[in-house]
Amino acid sequence: MAEETQDDNKTEIRNSAFIPLGMNFVKEIAKELMPEAERKGLSDFMRIIRLLFHFEYLESRDKLKRNFDIVTAHQDDNEALIDVMKESKMTPSEFLDVSVDFVSDFCTLLADANFSLLTQKEWELAKAEDFMFTLPCDIAWDKFDKELLGTFLKQNPALSEGLTQFADAALLFKRGNGVAKAKGMFIMEKVEMFLEMCIMEPLLAIVGRPKTVFASLGGVGKKRTAMIKKDGAGKGLIEEERHDVTVIERRTLRRLLPNPLAILKNLFKTMELQEPTFKEVVLLYRMAKPVEDRQAGPGGVGPLILKSFHDIPMADLEMIFPEVNVTVKFKDMLINVTLAIIAIITFLWTLMTGGWTKEVITLISVLGGKVAQSVTALMAAQTRYTGMMAKELQAKSANSQTGMLMHLMESMEDQECKEMILSYAVLAANGKSMTLKEIDAKCEYELYDRFRLKIDFDVEGAMVKLLREGLVEQRAGVLYTATPLKKALKRLDTKWDNLFDYKDDGGATKADDAAMQLEAARKARYQTVEATLREQLANTDAERAAAVGKLKGQQEEIAKRIKLLEDAMSSYKWRTG
């Protein structure tokens, strides 16, 4: 393993286990790994894996949606559900229990979908530096409810370790990494930074409140490597660098121009900025008071909010929070304070000298008007900055509330199935036992080789599920072997066939069976009687036909005898007179 020199501008970002590919792309990778003769069977394997996982997660999905509907009923004006809650006499304590239960299930959902919680160190990075969001702002944490998340964290103390100081007010989840870039001269930003370096930062240092200028998630350390043994065909890699971390150079204005002299030298020079980003961010919080024109929840609590954002630079993370009070920039404040000081000094000088001349009065009037104008401009600037922040936030907003919840549930299922499918295909294609480290490295290599994705693949989670389904066998404690595809398909098919296994429970099922048997017996009796009647009618018709035939024969015999008598009588000579 090679050693790299420490670079303060380079940061190691741990890659997410999230696979940002559609299911079809992962299926293509899996098929290409398998022999041609087994690809048809692998397609069936992948299909039934997804169906089984979806079925097993149905109850969890329904519970999550039910609890979400309850905790958001009042803010959504869901009168039907509100009436049900009133009829059941749900107390504020019971409502809190349901809300905590929802938060717990929601955190589990996001963990399965490969999200991670923001840490205090990452939050300090966001506060210390700026990328493109340079507006001074302050978050009004007193407007957030702290009972819900505070109760949740008390019940899960292990989870709260390392989290942000505001974790009892809001939970921030992140998934995936990226890089944001910007190019320009940024003259106004350079001027503001110059004034801060020369005036504001020295003053803060004098009063004992020095401003944190740089923050780091950790410098570049040693490279991590993993072994992928060659197979019979000579495929695979040896000593290939792992893809569980990405090294990104942070190029903010403050890092590129660390002192006033550097700013003056590069004032009109084009700068290329760069900052790592979170691809997806999810924010969960509850307000302390209800929103205007909306009902309060039990106990007077405010609405529970779920929001998601995309491509948020780490140094600009604070802009996604609600209740942000945007203040004016130091440059604007400096101009107004300078004018006010000049006006005050002029007024005092006039009082001391007693020289109330027409020129002095005019000067004071002009300065007073200028101060008033500056204050108005200051308020206008604050409004403009708020609008700029809202516009930037709107561009990076994604789903919220129910839409986001449904998206996350679908995403979680896809992620779990992708990991299972890719892990099984890698293990089956290898043809022999592999360690977890080898499986992990091979999966990461395939994703990087085909799509240039750096993923910290969750091989442990995939193996647990495959072992549970009997699709992978563990040998010697550290080696894993794929169950042959035909055998694996048979096991999956058997499980699918036995998902609905109804048995006589001696109750309603037995009564239903008895009723069905009686109905079947009744139908059988009816069919038997009907068949007997048909047979009797058929026999009667046959007897009638035989009687008619016999009578017809007798009639024909009589007719013959009559004919003979007529012939005999015609040849006989009767005597007359």
PAPARO-513557 format. One record per residue (C-alpha): z, x, y. Coordinates in steps of 0.25 Angstrom, whole numbers, padded with zeros to 4 digits, always signed. Layout:
// PAPARO-513557
ZXY ...
END
This chain:
// PAPARO-513557
+0000+0000+0000 -0004+0005+0013 +0005+0006+0026 +0001+0002+0039 +0006+0006+0053 +0015-0004+0060 +0007-0011+0071 +0015-0021+0081 +0003-0029+0084 +0000-0032+0070 +0007-0042+0062 +0008-0045+0047 +0006-0060+0045 +0010-0066+0032 -0002-0074+0027 +0000-0088+0023 -0001-0093+0008 -0010-0104+0014 -0024-0104+0009 -0033-0109+0020 -0045-0113+0011 -0050-0126+0006 -0047-0130-0008 -0062-0128-0012 -0062-0114-0008 -0050-0111-0017 -0056-0118-0028 -0069-0109-0026 -0060-0097-0027 -0054-0102-0040 -0067-0105-0046 -0073-0092-0043 -0061-0085-0050 -0063-0092-0063 -0074-0090-0073 -0086-0099-0072 -0082-0107-0085 -0068-0111-0080 -0072-0115-0066 -0074-0130-0070 -0060-0130-0076 -0055-0124-0064 -0060-0135-0055 -0053-0145-0064 -0040-0136-0063 -0041-0136-0048 -0043-0151-0047 -0032-0155-0056 -0022-0145-0049 -0025-0151-0036 -0023-0165-0042 -0010-0162-0049 -0004-0155-0036 -0008-0167-0028 -0001-0177-0037 +0012-0169-0039 +0013-0168-0023 +0011-0183-0021 +0026-0186-0021 +0029-0175-0011 +0018-0179-0002 +0022-0194-0002 +0037-0190+0001 +0032-0181+0013 +0024-0192+0019 +0035-0202+0017 +0045-0194+0024 +0036-0190+0035 +0032-0205+0037 +0047-0208+0038 +0051-0197+0048 +0039-0200+0057 +0040-0215+0056 +0046-0217+0070 +0038-0207+0078 +0025-0214+0071 +0030-0228+0074 +0029-0231+0060 +0036-0245+0061 +0034-0249+0046 +0041-0236+0042 +0052-0237+0053 +0055-0251+0048 +0057-0246+0034 +0066-0235+0039 +0074-0245+0047 +0076-0255+0035 +0080-0243+0026 +0090-0239+0038 +0086-0225+0038 +0097-0217+0045 +0094-0205+0054 +0101-0196+0043 +0091-0202+0033 +0079-0200+0042 +0084-0185+0044 +0084-0183+0029 +0070-0189+0027 +0065-0180+0039 +0072-0167+0033 +0065-0171+0019 +0052-0172+0026 +0053-0158+0033 +0058-0152+0019 +0045-0158+0012 +0036-0154+0024 +0041-0139+0023 +0039-0139+0008 +0025-0145+0011 +0021-0134+0021 +0027-0123+0012 +0018-0127+0001 +0006-0128+0010 +0010-0113+0014 +0016-0115+0027 +0027-0106+0032 +0038-0108+0043 +0038-0101+0056 +0048-0090+0057 +0057-0086+0068 +0049-0072+0069 +0036-0079+0070 +0041-0088+0081 +0047-0076+0089 +0032-0071+0088 +0027-0084+0094 +0037-0084+0106 +0035-0069+0109 +0020-0068+0110 +0008-0076+0115 -0006-0076+0111 -0014-0087+0118 -0003-0097+0121 +0004-0090+0133 +0010-0102+0139 +0025-0101+0141 +0032-0112+0134 +0046-0116+0129 +0049-0126+0117 +0059-0137+0119 +0066-0136+0106 +0077-0146+0111 +0066-0157+0109 +0065-0154+0094 +0074-0161+0084 +0082-0151+0076 +0090-0160+0067 +0078-0162+0057 +0074-0147+0055 +0088-0142+0057 +0092-0151+0045 +0080-0146+0037 +0083-0132+0039 +0098-0133+0036 +0094-0139+0022 +0084-0128+0020 +0091-0115+0025 +0082-0106+0018 +0070-0111+0025 +0076-0109+0039 +0078-0094+0037 +0069-0087+0047 +0063-0099+0053 +0062-0101+0068 +0074-0104+0077 +0068-0118+0080 +0066-0122+0065 +0076-0133+0067 +0067-0139+0078 +0053-0136+0072 +0047-0130+0059 +0034-0122+0061 +0025-0120+0048 +0013-0110+0048 +0002-0107+0038 -0009-0097+0038 -0013-0086+0048 -0024-0083+0057 -0028-0075+0070 -0030-0080+0084 -0039-0072+0093 -0042-0073+0108 -0051-0065+0117 -0051-0064+0132 -0046-0057+0145 -0033-0066+0146 -0031-0061+0161 -0021-0072+0164 -0013-0069+0152 -0013-0055+0155 -0008-0057+0169 +0003-0066+0164 +0007-0056+0154 +0007-0045+0165 +0016-0053+0174 +0026-0056+0162 +0026-0041+0158 +0029-0036+0173 +0038-0047+0177 +0044-0057+0167 +0047-0048+0156 +0054-0037+0164 +0063-0049+0170 +0066-0055+0157 +0070-0041+0152 +0079-0039+0164 +0087-0052+0161 +0088-0049+0147 +0078-0058+0141 +0066-0049+0137 +0054-0056+0132 +0049-0054+0118 +0035-0048+0119 +0031-0045+0105 +0034-0051+0092 +0029-0048+0078 +0029-0054+0064 +0030-0040+0058 +0021-0028+0059 +0011-0024+0049 +0018-0017+0037 +0013-0013+0024 +0001-0019+0017 +0004-0027+0005 -0004-0026-0007 -0006-0033-0020 -0013-0029-0034 -0024-0037-0039 -0028-0032-0053 -0043-0031-0057 -0047-0041-0067 -0058-0038-0078 -0069-0040-0069 -0064-0030-0059 -0061-0040-0049 -0048-0040-0040 -0042-0030-0031 -0032-0019-0031 -0022-0016-0020 -0028-0027-0012 -0020-0030+0001 -0012-0044+0000 -0016-0055+0009 -0002-0060+0012 -0001-0054+0026 -0011-0053+0037 -0010-0042+0048 -0014-0047+0062 -0014-0040+0075 -0008-0048+0086 -0016-0046+0099 -0009-0054+0110 -0010-0050+0125 +0004-0045+0125 +0001-0035+0113 -0012-0030+0119 -0006-0029+0133 +0008-0024+0131 +0011-0020+0145 +0006-0023+0160 -0002-0011+0160 -0010-0015+0148 -0012-0029+0155 -0018-0023+0167 -0027-0013+0160 -0033-0025+0151 -0032-0036+0161 -0047-0039+0161 -0049-0035+0147 -0053-0044+0136 -0042-0045+0125 -0043-0050+0111 -0030-0057+0106 -0026-0060+0092 -0014-0067+0086 -0010-0072+0072 -0010-0087+0070 -0004-0097+0061 -0016-0105+0055 -0007-0118+0053 +0006-0122+0060 +0014-0134+0057 +0025-0139+0066 +0037-0148+0061 +0047-0153+0071 +0055-0166+0076 +0057-0170+0090 +0071-0173+0094 +0067-0185+0102 +0056-0196+0099 +0043-0195+0106 +0041-0205+0118 +0036-0219+0113 +0040-0215+0098 +0052-0220+0090 +0063-0211+0087 +0067-0208+0072 +0080-0211+0066 +0091-0204+0074 +0082-0203+0086 +0074-0191+0081 +0060-0188+0086 +0047-0187+0079 +0044-0177+0068 +0032-0169+0071 +0022-0161+0062 +0011-0153+0069 +0001-0143+0064 -0007-0132+0072 -0017-0121+0068 -0020-0107+0072 -0008-0105+0081 -0006-0090+0085 +0008-0085+0082 +0011-0081+0096 +0008-0095+0101 +0016-0103+0091 +0025-0109+0101 +0014-0118+0107 +0013-0127+0095 +0028-0133+0098 +0030-0146+0105 +0039-0147+0117 +0034-0134+0123 +0037-0133+0137 +0026-0124+0144 +0031-0116+0156 +0023-0109+0166 +0018-0095+0164 +0025-0083+0170 +0014-0080+0180 +0015-0094+0186 +0030-0093+0187 +0029-0080+0193 +0019-0085+0204 +0028-0097+0207 +0041-0089+0207 +0035-0078+0216 +0030-0089+0227 +0044-0095+0226 +0051-0082+0229 +0042-0079+0240 +0045-0092+0246 +0060-0091+0245 +0060-0077+0251 +0051-0081+0263 +0061-0093+0265 +0073-0084+0264 +0067-0074+0273 +0064-0085+0283 +0078-0090+0283 +0084-0076+0285 +0075-0072+0296 +0075-0085+0303 +0060-0084+0306 +0055-0098+0304 +0042-0095+0310 +0029-0104+0308 +0023-0093+0299 +0036-0092+0290 +0037-0108+0288 +0022-0108+0285 +0024-0097+0275 +0036-0104+0268 +0028-0117+0268 +0016-0110+0261 +0025-0103+0251 +0032-0116+0248 +0019-0123+0246 +0014-0112+0237 +0027-0113+0229 +0025-0128+0227 +0011-0125+0223 +0015-0115+0213 +0025-0124+0207 +0014-0135+0206 +0005-0125+0199 +0016-0121+0190 +0018-0135+0185 +0003-0136+0184 +0002-0123+0176 +0013-0128+0167 +0005-0141+0164 -0007-0133+0162 +0000-0124+0152 +0005-0136+0144 -0009-0142+0143 -0014-0128+0139 -0004-0128+0128 -0007-0142+0123 -0022-0139+0123 -0019-0126+0114 -0010-0134+0105 -0020-0145+0103 -0030-0135+0099 -0021-0130+0088 -0015-0143+0083 -0019-0148+0069 -0013-0160+0062 +0001-0167+0064 +0010-0177+0058 +0004-0185+0046 -0009-0178+0046 -0003-0164+0046 +0006-0168+0034 -0005-0173+0026 -0013-0161+0029 -0001-0152+0025 +0001-0159+0012 -0014-0158+0008 -0014-0143+0012 -0001-0140+0003 -0008-0146-0009 -0021-0138-0007 -0013-0125-0005 -0005-0127-0017 -0017-0130-0026 -0025-0119-0020 -0014-0109-0024 -0013-0114-0038 -0029-0114-0040 -0031-0100-0034 -0019-0094-0042 -0024-0100-0055 -0038-0096-0053 -0034-0082-0050 -0025-0081-0062 -0035-0088-0072 -0047-0080-0067 -0039-0067-0069 -0037-0070-0084 -0024-0063-0086 -0010-0063-0080 -0007-0060-0066 +0005-0058-0057 +0009-0066-0045 +0005-0055-0036 -0009-0053-0043 -0012-0068-0042 -0007-0068-0027 -0016-0056-0024 -0028-0061-0031 -0027-0075-0024 -0025-0069-0010 -0037-0059-0013 -0046-0071-0017 -0043-0079-0004 -0045-0066+0004 -0058-0061-0003 -0065-0075-0002 -0060-0080+0011 -0053-0069+0018 -0040-0077+0018 -0027-0069+0018 -0017-0078+0010 -0003-0075+0005 -0006-0083-0008 +0006-0091-0013 +0004-0087-0028 +0019-0090-0032 +0017-0105-0028 +0004-0106-0035 +0010-0100-0048 +0022-0109-0048 +0013-0121-0048 +0003-0115-0058 +0015-0112-0068 +0021-0126-0066 +0008-0132-0070 +0006-0122-0082 -0007-0116-0076 -0001-0102-0076 +0008-0095-0086 +0018-0085-0082 +0019-0072-0091 +0029-0061-0091 +0036-0067-0079 +0026-0061-0069 +0012-0063-0075 +0004-0076-0073 -0008-0081-0082 -0016-0093-0079 -0016-0104-0090 -0031-0105-0095 -0039-0115-0087 -0041-0125-0099 -0026-0125-0102 -0023-0127-0088 -0032-0139-0086 -0026-0145-0098 -0012-0144-0093 -0017-0149-0079 -0024-0161-0086 -0012-0164-0094 -0003-0165-0082 -0013-0173-0075 -0014-0183-0086 +0002-0184-0087 +0004-0186-0072 +0005-0201-0075 +0013-0203-0088 +0018-0217-0089 +0029-0220-0099 +0037-0233-0103 +0050-0233-0095 +0056-0245-0101 +0055-0253-0089 +0043-0259-0081 +0033-0251-0089 +0038-0257-0102 +0038-0271-0096 +0023-0268-0091 +0019-0263-0105 +0025-0276-0112 +0018-0285-0102 +0005-0277-0105 +0007-0279-0120 +0010-0294-0119 -0003-0295-0111 -0011-0287-0121 -0005-0296-0132 -0009-0309-0125 -0023-0304-0123 -0024-0300-0138 -0019-0314-0142 -0029-0320-0133 -0040-0312-0138 -0036-0315-0152 -0036-0330-0150 -0049-0329-0143 -0056-0322-0154 -0050-0332-0164 -0056-0344-0157 -0069-0337-0155 -0069-0334-0171 -0066-0349-0174 -0077-0354-0164 -0087-0345-0171 -0083-0350-0185 -0084-0364-0180 -0098-0362-0175 -0102-0356-0188 -0097-0368-0196 -0104-0377-0187 -0117-0370-0188 -0115-0370-0203 -0113-0385-0203 -0124-0388-0194 -0133-0379-0203 -0128-0387-0216 -0131-0401-0209 -0145-0396-0205 -0148-0392-0219 -0144-0406-0224 -0152-0413-0213 -0164-0405-0218 -0162-0409-0233 -0161-0423-0229 -0174-0422-0221 -0181-0416-0233 -0177-0428-0242 -0181-0438-0232 -0195-0431-0232 -0196-0432-0247 -0193-0447-0247 -0203-0450-0236 -0214-0443-0244 -0210-0450-0257 -0211-0463-0250 -0224-0461-0244 -0231-0460-0257 -0225-0472-0264 -0233-0485-0265 -0226-0497-0261 -0229-0510-0268 -0234-0522-0259 -0236-0537-0262 
END
